[in-house]
Amino acid sequence: MHPPPPPAADDPRAASTPAPPLRGGGGGAPRSAGDPRGSEPRFPGAGRPYSPAARGAPPPFAPPSSSRPPLAPPSAARRPTQLPPTHTTLICVALPGLAISTDQGQLTGRGLEGFYRGGRRVLARCQIRVAGREPLAVQARMTAADRARFVGTLRASPDGGPDPDVIVERLRHADGTERITLHSSALRPLRLPVEVSLGTDLADLGTIASGSAGPELPASVHAFGLRWSCATGGAAVTADPPPADALASAGLLRWELELPPGGSTTLELRIRPDGTGPVRAVGHAATSPLAPARAVGDDPRVEALLRTSIEDLQALLLRDSAHPSDTHLAAGAPWRCGMAPAEALAAARMTLPLGTGLAAGTLRTLARTQLTGPGPRSGMLPGPRRDAGAHLPPGCTGTEATLLFPVLLAEARRWGLPEQATEELLPTAERCLTWLRATVGDGIYLPDPQPGGPLRCETQAHAHRAALLGADLLDAYGRPGGAGLRQWAQELRTAFREDFWIEDRGGGRPAAARTPDGRIVPHFGAVTAHLLDTGLLGAGEPAPGLLDKVQTGQLARLLGSPAMDSGWGLRGLGIKEAGYNPFGHRSGAVRIQETAVAVAGLATAGYEKEASSLLHGLLAAAEAFEYRLPEMYAGEQRTEGSAPLPHPAACRPAATAAASGVLLLATLAGIRPDAPASTVMLRPVRSVPLGEIGLTGLRVAGEPFSVRVGRLGVAMVEEAAAGLQLGA
């Protein structure tokens, strides 16, 4: 049997040990360690709303009794005592390169500051002094996803009055380049001594995050700069023009610069690990899988949102080292600069309007990781566990990734993935679907892979969508199994609408989960938005959902309520729920991906008022974050004149957050392609919450596609592939 996937090695925030399984007493038979399926296909008492009196048991949050203990909270994860904060840093990204700075511009070696390559800090300290003084920092800003500009000033003329007469501009690039330019506005020529103090520890990011990085390494003079080395490698800095002096003992480079009146001079530093050249970022190559789409409209923020989203996505692109033609997205910087399967698939799915190349590369890369051989995990894509908040143990992202694989393949085909690529990936999708049916077995619900784990509502939504879109895919290629998947999906819908719905005076709500012994976990959070994400079938039609029409309407009202809609987006947990924490990863913070999923699902289901409110909140937050959305921020209520509170440990940029910008704008236009049928259907948001909007440079059926939605909510195709027809 394959072991469970470990926590993500590239994420210092991940728990180092998994939480124990849920405890449940009384009603449910224990699960076998060798079989992830529950021994009972349905729960005792299924189909009834939660009621302590009806079940003869206390609610999950009441003091435990000897007969039926409550849901056990997850064990405390071992984490660093204090992660270095990222919310005040400027992070230049062109993977595998990073440059992390504060707004002061000087790299002091404190916290996360420095240049990184492949997760190792190749330069920690880079401090400049002009005429013996540090420039006064006056501005720091990102100029692109991979570049930042820092401006400082100083007075160099003794009789120049209070005004600064020298501007020090630093252009810092994630590829390991820093360009320092001194501009003089003095009336006389200036002769300025310039010193750059350098140092590094060559520590890896995880060591730095845990606070256990060692001291700076001794330097040696190397070519036109300095070099450092340790047992695991080395790095060097070279300067152009060469310095007048290089002092290894002090880690210092010195120049004597002549600046004429109104003149400028530039120094360039190049930071490289031993034996490597400049960073060749995938997103800057001519073969980038993301189309350079643009947005225009009455609301100028749409242009900035799409432009920044695409820049951040390009910065996070990685190549499969063994198969360089295949690209995928890293989860986010600085903590998660490697593959996270569920996030990579979700982001590739949201960016299908930019072309199917990223989806194809991601699918091929993950297909090579699929577990094979005997055992209950055969057919799964491995993935780490992920925190699920205060009420549930960590969930398995491998389950989510396995269910997302056939969904992404089916929808990529609708957007125009070539038939040959689809056929090559179809066997992997079939094994994912075979795993799904084998794990469910004779039951109804898909359980957690860990013994005793809960039945999560979002997992059932992912499984239901995978079954329907997977069946559609199998049928298209004459493969068997589609009918069985549809039959199971129908049985799941019937059971879910009864077993996972809690009736109450407010109209009811879906349960977050059910325990193995049949108890309902009633807290309400943003994961329920996944119930609205049904997926795209042929002729531009969404697949049926797990909830019926009345239940869907009630869910829409709940997601749009003040308890969930913070004014900046969707809270991870309702504000009135036990354990609510506005900064909680899954217990109150606004997560961009779930908010975007909610907006798209609500709009598709016809609940445009609720979708528009969440959209406006997210767009306002994007503006506050200069359109580089972090993966999450605090769920504090928006008030007049306020700004969203950043989460100090959030990745920024993050793949799913950047991809959400693409999904939101494509949702406004309502683009629903069916490339195999040579049709595209447009179902725009009729209330046009952002006024007129135009999207150009998208990709449908492998060709440029442009669409405009007017102020009356009518969509018009302005550019499309030859032979692509507008569906009715």
N, C-alpha and C positions, 0 to 999 in steps of 0.2 A: 504494500500500500504506500502511496506517495505521502510524504509528510506534509503537514499544513504549511502554507507559504509563510516565510518569516516577515517581521515588520520591515518596512521600507528602509533599506540601508542608507539611502540618500537623503533622508529626512530626519534631522536631529530632533524634531518635535515628536517623532513616533515613539510609542511606548516600547520599552525594551523587552517586556514580557507581556504575553496576552492575558486578558482578564479570564478569570475562571468561568466555567459554564454557569448558566442560570440554574438556580435551585428551584425545584418544584416538588410539591408534595401531593400525595393523595391520588389524583385522578389519572395521571399519565404514566404509561410504562416507560422505563428508562430506555435510552437509545444505546445500541451497540456501538462500541468504539470503532468497529470495522464497517459500520453501515451508517451513513449520514442521514438516512431516512428514519422517520419516526415509525415505531412499530404499529401505531394506530393511524389509519388514514384520516380520521376526523377526530376532533376534540370532544371530550365529554361536555355536554351542555351547549354545543355549538348551535348558533342560530338565535340565541337569546341575548338581548342587551345585557350589559354588565349591571348587576344588582347584587349587593352583599346579601340581601335577604334571599334572593332567588338562588344564589349559588351556595349559601350557607358558609360564606367565607368572607374575611375582611378584604377591603380594597387593597390594591397593591401598595399603597402608601400608608396603610394603617400599621400599628405595632404588630409584629408577627405573633401567630398563634402556633401551638404545637402541632395542630393538624394540617394547616396549609400555610407554610411560610410565604412571605411576600417575595416579589421579584428582588433578587439580590443585586445590589449595585456593583458595577465593575470595580475591580481592585485598583488601588492607586497605581498609576503608571510611574515608573522610575524615569524622571526627566531631569535635565540640568536644573540647578537651583534657580538660575536666572539667564535666559537666553539673551544674547545681545539684541537690543531692539533694532528693528529695521524701518520703523515708520517714519523716522526723520532722516533716513539716508537716501542718497541718490544712487541708484543701481543701474550701471550701464551693462547691457547684456548683448553678447554676440557669441553664443555658446560654440565652443567650450570656454570662452573667455568671459570674465566678469571684472568690473571695476566698481568698488563700493566706497562711497565717500560721504562725508558730512557736508553741510552747507558752508563750511569754512574753507573748503578747498584743499587745505593741507592734509596730507595723509600722515597721521601720527602713530599708526600701528595699534591704536586702541580699538577694542571691540572687533568689528568685522572689517575695518578699513583695509583697503589694499587692492592690488591687482591679483586676479586668480586665473589659473588655467587648469581645466579638468579637475576642479575641486581643491587645488593646492594653491596656497598664497605665495606667489612668486615675488611679490614686493609688498611689504607691510607699511613702510614709511617713506614718504617723499615730501620733504619740507623745504621750502624755498625762503631764503633771506636775501634782501637787496639792500646794500649798504648797511649790513648788520641788523636789519629790522625785517620783521615779517609784514607783508602787505596787510592792510586792513580789508577784510572780506566785505564786499558790498552786494554781491549777487551770486547766486548759484542756481542753475536751471538745466533741465534736460533739453537738449536740442534735437535728439532722436532717441530711439530705443537703445542705441549702443554708444551714445555720446553725451557728454555734459560739458557745460561752459562755466568757468568760475572767474570772477572779476574781483580784483583787489586794487587798492590805491595806496600811494604813499607820497610824502613830500620829500623831494630830493634836493631842492634848491634852498639854501639857508635863508635867502631873502625873498622867497616866493609868496609870503603871506600864508593865510590859513588854507588856501586851496591846494589840493593834491595836484602834482604835476607829472606823476608817473602812474600809468595804468598797467597792472600786471594781469594778463589774460592767460588762463590755462584751459586748454581743450583736451579733455581726457576721453580716451576711446577704449572700449572693451577689448580691442585687439592687442592691448599692451603698449599703446603709444600715448605719450603726453607731449603736447606742444606748448611751450611757455613763451609768450611774446610780451616784450616790454615796449610800451608806447610812451614817448616823451612829449609833453607840451610845454617844456621849459623854454625860456628865451635864449638860454646859452647851452652849449654842448655839455653833456653829462658823461662823466666817467664813473661807472657803477660797478663795484664788486658784487658778484652774484654767487651765492652758495646754494647747493642743493644737497641736503643731508638724506642719505638713503639707508635702508636696512630691511631685513626680512628674517622670518623664522622658518620659512618653507613648510609651515604646518598645514594640515588638511582642514577643511571647513568644519568637520565634526569635532575635531580637537579644539579648534578655536571657539566653537559654540559652547562647548562644555567648560570653557575657562581653563583648560589644562595645556595650552600651548606653551612651549618652552621659550627661553630668552632668544634675543636676536643672535644670529650666527655671525662669526667673524668674516669680514670681507677681504678680498684680495683684488689687486689692480688687474684689470682684464681689458686688453685692447684699448678702446676709448671710453672706459668706464670701470665698473666694479662687478665682481662675481662672488656668489655665495654657494656653498655646497654642504651636503650632509650625506648620510648613508643611503638615502632614498633618491638622491638626485641633486640638481643644482639649478641656478638661475643667474642671469647676467643682465646688467643695464649698460647700454652703450649710448653715447651722447654725440650729437651733431649740432654745432661744430664740436670738435674734441675739447675737453676742458684744459685750462692752463695747468691745473694741478688736480691730482687724484690721490686722496689720502685714505688708504685702506683702514688704518687704525681708527679713524673717526667716521668712516663711511661717508666721505665728503668729496664732492666735485666742485671746482671753483673756476670762474671766468672773470675776466675784466672786460666789461662791455662799454663800447663807445656809442652814445646816442646823440646824434645831431639834433638841433631844435626841430621839433615836429617829427622826428624820425622814430623808427622801430627796429627791433632786432629780435630774432627768434632762436630758441634752443629747442631741440627735439630729443626726447628720451625714448628709447625702445627697450621694453622689458620682455625677456624671452626665457622660458625654461631651456635647459641645456638640450641642444640637438634639435630644436624646433624653429620654425619660421613664424611669420605672422599668422594670426588666427584666420582661418578661411571659414567664415560663417556661412552656413547653408542658406540662410535667408537672403544673403546678398548675391548668391550665385545666379547665373542666367537661368538655371534649371529649377528655381524655387517653385514648389508645388502650389503656391498661393497666388491667385490672380491679383493684380494691382487695382482692385475695384475702388470706386469713388462714390460718395454720396453728396447730394446737394438738396437743399430744401428751404422752406420758410424758416425752419429752426436751424440756425447755423451750427448748433452743437452736433448735428448728425454727421457733418463732414469731418469734424475733429474726432468724433467717436470712432468712425470706421477707419480713418487714417491711422490713428494710434493703435487701434486693435490689430490691424494688419502688421504694423511695425513690430508690436510686441510678439505677435505670433511668429514672425520671421526671426526675431532674435532668439526665440526658444526652440527653433528647429535643430534637430540632431540627425546625423546619419547613423545607420546601422553599420558598425565598424567592419563586419564581415560581408555586408552587402551594401556598398556605398550608394547604390541607386535608390535605396529605400530610406525615406525620411519619416520622422515622427516628432512629436512635441515633447519636450521636457515638461514636467508638471509646473515648475515655477522657480523663480530665483528669489533669495539665494539658497533656500533650504532644499529644494527638490529639483536639482538640475539633471536628473536621470529619468528613465522611463517609469511612469506609474500607469499600469495598463488601463485601469478604468478611466482615469482622467484623460489619457491620450486618446482613447476611443471616443469619449464624450466630446472632447474638443474637435476631433476630426469630423464627427457627425455634425456639430454646429457650424463648421466651416465648409460644408458641402457647396454652398453658393459660390465659393471661391475656386471650385474645381474639385475633382475627385482624386487628384494626385496624392494629396496628403492622406486621404482615407486608404488608398491602395498601399502606400508605403507602411502605414501603421498596421494595417491588417496583415501584410506579409511578414513584418517584423514579429508580430505577436503570434502568428501561426507557427513560427519556428519554436515557440516556447510551450506549445500545447502539450499537456501531459498525456502520455500514451501507456499502453500496457494494461495489465489487469488491475483491478481495484476500483473503489467507488469514485475516485477522483479522475479517472481516465476521461479525457475529453475536456477537462477544465483548463483555463488559462490561469497560471499562478498569479497571485497578487497579495500584497500585505494586508493586515487588518487595519481598520480605520475606526477612530473614536466615533461613538454614536451618541454621545451626550450623557446626561446624568441618569437616565432611566434604563438604558440598555447596554449590554456589553459591546465591545468593538465588533464591527461587522467585517465580513470577508470581501474585500474588493475583487478577489478572484472570481467570486460568484457573479458580481456585477459585470466584470469584464467578459466572462464567458457568455452571459446573456446579451451583452452589447455587440459582440462580434457578428452574429448573423443579422442583427438589426442594422448595423452600419453597412454591411455588405449589401443587404436588400435595398436600403435607401440610396447608397452610392450608385447602384445599378439604375435606379429611377433618375438620378441626376446625370447619368451618362457614363458611368464606369464601363470601359470596353468589355465586350462579351468574353474575350479571352482571359482578361484579368479576373472577371467574375468566376469563370469556370475553374480557374486555377485555385481560387480560394474556397470554392464550394465544399470540397471535402472537409476542410477545417470547420466550416459552419455546420456541416452535417454532424460532425463529432460533438460540437457544442450542444446541438439539439438532442442528440442521442443521450448525452450526459444529463440534460434536463429531464427527459422522459424517464431515464433509469433512476434518477435521484427521487423524482416524485413517486415512481413505482405505481402501486395500486391506490395511492392516496390522492389528495386534491392539491395540497399546498407544497411549495418548495421550501424545505427547512434550511436552517443554517447548517454549514458543514461541521461546526463544532457540536459535539454531543450535548444535548440539553439546551441548545440555542433556541431563541424565539422564532416565531414565524413573523417576519417583518412585512409591513404593508407595502413598502416600496419594492421589496424583493418580489412580491407577487405581481406587482405592476410590471417590473422588468421582465419577469418570466412570461407573463401573458402577452406582452408586446413581442418578445422573441418568438413565441409559438406562432402567432399570427403572421408576422413578417417572414419568419422562417418557412412556414408552410407555403406562403406565396412564392418564395424563392425556389423551394423544392419543386413545386408544380411547374414553374417556368422552365425548368431544365429536365422535366420528366423523371424526377427522382421520387422514390416512395417516401411515405411518412407524413405528407401534408395533411391527409384526412384525419389521422390520429392526433396530430397537434391541434387541429381546429376543434375536434371533439373535446379534448382535454381543456382547451381554452374556454369552451362553452360551459363545461362543468365548473371550472374555476370561477367564471363570472357569476353563475347561479349561487354557488356557495359563498363567495366573497361578499356579495351584496347583503347576505344575511348574517354571516359569521363575524364580519369585520365592521359592521355598522352599529354604533351605539346610539340608541334612541334617548333623547332628553328633551327638556322643555324648550330648548332653543332650536329644535328642528333636527337634532342629531349630528353626528360627525363620524368620520372613519377612525377606527382604532389604530394606534401606532404599531401594535403587534399583538400577538397572542402567545401565551406561554405553552409549553408542551402539555401541561395539564388542563388547558382550556381556558385559563383566565385571560381577560382582556387587559392590555396595557393602554390606558385611556388618554395619555397626554397627547396634545395636538401640536404639531410642528410643521415645518416647511417641507419635510420629506413627503407629505401628502400631495404636494404639487406633482410628483411623479405619476400619480393616478390620472392626471390630465394629459400626460405625454404618451399618446397611443401609437404614434408612428404613422408612416405614409405608405399606403397601398397603391394599386394601379388606378389610373384615371384621376389622380390627384385627390383621392378620398382618404381621410384618416381611418385608421383601424378602430373598431369598437373598443370602448373602455370598460374597466372593471365595474364602474358605478353606473347605475341607471340614471335617467334624465333628472329625476327629482333629487337624487343624492348628489349628482354633479352640480346642480344649482345651489344646493346647500354648502357644498365644499367651496364653490366660488365665493359665496357670501362670507364664509369664515376666513378665507385667504385675504379678502378685501377688507376685513374688519380692522378697527384700530388695534386690536390685540396682536394682529399679525403684520399689518402694514405699518412700518415705522415712519413712513414718509420719505425714507431713503431706500426702501426695498423691503423684502420679506424677511421677517425674523425667523431664526432657526427654530424657536420655541415660542409659543404664545406667552404674552407678558404676564398672564394670570396663572400660568402653570407652575407647579412646584419645581424648584431647581432652575428657574429662569435666571439667566446671567447675560446681560447685554454683550459681554465680551466672550461668551462661551462658544467654542468652535461649533458645536452642534446644539447648543442650548440657549440661543438668543441672538448671536451675531447674525448680521445680514450676509449671506453667502450669495455671490453674484450668480453662480450657475443655477441655483435653485430659484432665484428670483426670475431669471430669464426663462427658465423652464415653465414657471408659473405664468408669466406674461404670454408666452407662446400657446400654452395649453388653454388658458382662459380665452384668448382671442379666437382660437380654433373652435372652442365650444360655444362661442357667441356671447361671452360675458366681457364685453369690451370696456365697460365702466371700471370694473375691477382691474382689468389688464392695463388700462390707461393710467390709473392711479399708480400702480407699481412701476410702470414704464417711466412716468414723470419723475418719480422718486429716484430711480436708478440713474436717470440722465442727469438729475441735479447732483447726485453724488459723484458721477463721472466728471462733471465740471469742476467740482471741488478738488478732485484728485488729478486735475489736469488731464483727464481722459485716460490715464493709465490706471485702470481699476485694479485694486488688490483683490485677492481671492475672497476676502471678507473684511468687514469693519463692524463696529459696535452697533447694536440694534436700539440705541437710545432714540427716543421720540424726537422727530424733527419739530423745531419751533421757529418762529420768525427770527431771521438773522443768524440761525445756528449753522453749523457745519458738521458733517459726519465725523465721528471719532474714529481715528485709525486704530487697527489692532496691531500691537507692537510686534507680533510674531508672524504676521501675514506675509505670504509671498507676493511680491509686486515687482515685475509682472508675473501673472499666473496664466496658464494656458486656458483653463476653462473660463476665467474672467474675460480674457481678451476675445475668446471665441464667442462669448455671450453677446458682445457688441454686434457681431455678424448676424447671429440668430435674431436679435431684436429687430434689426432693420429689415431683414428678409421677412420676418413675421408681419411687419407693417405693410409690406407689398403683397403678402400672401402667395408667394411663389410655390407652386406644387407641380413639379415636373414629372413626366413619365416618358423618359427618353426612349425606351424600347417601343413605345407606341407612337413616338414622334409628336407628342402633345405636351402642352404645359397649361395648367389651370392657374388663374389668378383669383385669389380670395382675399383682397386687402381688408384691413381694419376700416370699416365704413365710417367710423366716427373721426377718422384722420386726426389722431391726438396731437400730432406734430405738424399739422398742415400739409402742404404739398411736399412730396419727397421724390427724388429721382436717384436711382441706383444704376451706375454704368460699370462695365467691365467685369460683371459677374460671369459665371460659366454654367451653361446648361447644354447637355449633349456634347460637351467638349469644345463648344464655340462661345464667343462673347455673347452676353445677354444683358440687355438694358431694359429697365422698366421705370415708368413714372406713375405715381398715384396723385391725382389732382385733388383739389380742395373739396370736391364733392364725393370723394371716395371711389372714383372710377380709375381703374388701373389700365395702362396702355403699354404694350410692348413696343419699344423703340428700336431694338436690335435683337436678332435671334439667328440661330443656325438655319441654313437653308432646309426647307421641308418641315421645320417645327411648326405645328399648328396650335392655335389657341383653343383649348378645350372649352366646352360649354359648361 
